[in-house]
Amino acid sequence: MAVENAAKTGIPLCVDLDGTLIRSDLLIESALALLAQHPLAIFSMLGWLLRGKAHLKREIARRVQLDPVALPYNHELIDWLRDQRAHRHVVLCTASDVTLATPVADHAAVFDEVMASDGQVNLSGANKAKALVERFGEKAFDYIGNAPVDLAVWKHAHAALVVEQGETLSKAAARVAPVEKRFTVRSGGIKAWAKALRVHQWIKNVLVFLPLLASHRVLELDRVAAALLAFVCFGLCASSVYLTNDLLDLPSDRQHHRKRNRPFAAGTLPLIAGPIAAVLLLIAGFGLAFFVSHLFVGVLLGYYILTTAYSIRLKRIMMLDVVVLATLYTTRILAGTAAIHTKPSFWLLAFSMFIFLSLAMVKRYTELLALQKKGQVKASGRGYDVEDIPLIQSLGGSSGYLAVLVLALYVDSTASMSLYDHPHYLWMLCPLLLYWISRTWAIAHRGIMHDDPVVFAVMDRTSQILGVIAAVIVAAAV
């Protein structure tokens, strides 16, 4: 190594890590990984922070391991660094803890040295500038960074190299050092936020309108307005949970063929923006909920607690995860009854539990089938392996048929007779539903099902036609 370094006559090149070498932040990554394992660790983190940021980073790093291979790297920069290393000393200089930074440097394989926080000194801003001046001398090194805090380093650098989305940072850097090179990174933008918030998933929240339709109160404008507001509240709350789920699921998402393209997993949105947006959405959702009803607030709170528990822990427990998913869908119906001040229908809730349990099973079945085709055995972050495929298929199909049975029993009940002039017409819904459930499972069995069967149900042309026919049958029965 000494002979190799002696041949490098160029000015040393020092490279930041967070937001520069990788499109992420190791402190936030490691903190989220720790919270995913031990949610109550948030209180320990507050105590560690009181002893300094370097101490916080070290304590978190001692408790988690990050996979350096899966991180979202700036590949353009890495390719350029590989060429630079041939003629000058390249140093990874980061505020991240050395315990986490060293494996990243080893994986990138473009660095001769690592300088990082050590549990005592937080190597950021002025501290980083001081360390680099002591190591190489004043104006004797080039530095690549991506944030305003790096201005303190560029002030003492021979030249500045900037990783940024626009031109604001490079203009600021030019006032303290010559800007030698710029690396432009793509901004996530509105599309990335829409994807992260899963706006398209708001379609699931139309379930809050089912009590309005089932009780035949669609012409009561005040109840329609309440249901619309409930829909928005659930959307905001659900988007908050989606963000939280994505932040806690970064490692497993990056191993998934489709989920690795999610904005936070891919690094197209800054990690720090995720928790902030999640909190703001949650506040907005519950703030609007108070304009619906206090009972609705209670149901929404129950939904949030259950879905958060699902994201943190319950989704990893075999079978309990699908039951919770079915319960979350049914909770939306309960919220709809709370919004319009009507009593929940036993028949509607029972039907909902069975049909959505079947769809939840379809989701797990599809995931495991994809793993089996890849030759993998166990689902990452789940309690299943490919040997469970026949069992899930059996239970899921049975649950779907039980939903048809509930519908058949409802048609002959006093509840339907009190709401419909021609309740016997509703019998025609049974063969429609039997066909749809059977077809859905057949498509899943062939391995061509969408990852989310609810999205499939909305986008599938046959499902749309069956939905229109079902609506006509219900209208004729009224």
ABEGO torsion letter per residue (X at the ends): XAAAAAABABBBBBBBABGAABBBBAAAAAAAAAAAABAAAAAAAAAAAAAEAAAAAAAAAAABBBBAAABBBBAAAAAAAAAAAAABBBBBBBABBAAAAAAAAAAAGABABBBBBAGABBBBEAAAAAAAAAAAEBGABBBBBABAAAAAAAAABABBBBBBABAAAAAAAAAABBBABBBBBBBAEAAAAAAAAGAAAAAAAAAAAAAAAAAGAAABAAAAAAAAAAAAAAAAAAAAAAAAAAAAAAAAAAABAAAAABAAAAGABBAAAAAAAAAAAAAAAAAAAAAABAAAAAAAAAAAAAAAAAAAAAAABBGAAAAAAAAAAAAAAAAAAAAAGBBBBAAAAAAAAAAAAAAAAAAAAAAAAAAAAAGBABBBGBABBAAAAAAAAAAAAAAAAAAAAAAAAAAABAAAAAABABAAAAAAAAAAAAAAAAAAAAAAAAGABBABAAAAAAABAAAAAAAAAAAAAAAAAX
